[in-house]
């Protein structure tokens, strides 16, 4: 059985990636920590969660220039539908690397 260290490291990785995702507040709340623990209990891979962050951030940033600005993401829960979408995808890991590179060019300061 997990002695807790694995879960704590998982939570730390997920929340750090969330905090660094463009479009988020950059802060972590108690509800975010609880949701990360639930994702760990479900067995969702950190890589899938990170891919969801990248996909959602890219979608938010690659909008028409005349589109109204989006509000800041204030909760890890915002990403749940995208996490589920990524879990159902059958694409090459290279796809997410491509999106990461695009995102880095669009939001290099994040």
RAPE-V604347 format. One record per backbone hydrogen bond with DSSP energy under -0.5 kcal/mol. NH is the residue of the N-H (numbers start at 1). CO is the residue of the C=O. If there is no record, write none. Layout:
{{NH:CO} {NH:CO}}
This chain:
{{8:4} {9:5} {10:6} {11:7} {12:8} {13:9} {14:10} {15:11} {16:12} {17:13} {18:14} {19:15} {20:16} {21:17} {21:18} {24:21} {25:73} {33:29} {34:30} {35:31} {36:32} {37:33} {38:34} {39:35} {40:36} {41:37} {42:38} {43:39} {43:40} {44:39} {49:45} {50:46} {51:47} {52:48} {53:49} {54:50} {55:51} {56:52} {57:53} {58:54} {59:55} {60:56} {61:57} {62:58} {63:61} {67:64} {73:23} {78:75} {79:76} {80:77} {83:79} {84:80} {85:81} {86:82} {87:83} {88:84} {89:85} {89:86} {95:92} {96:92} {97:93} {98:94} {99:95} {100:96} {101:97} {102:98} {103:99} {104:100} {105:101} {106:102} {107:103} {110:107}}
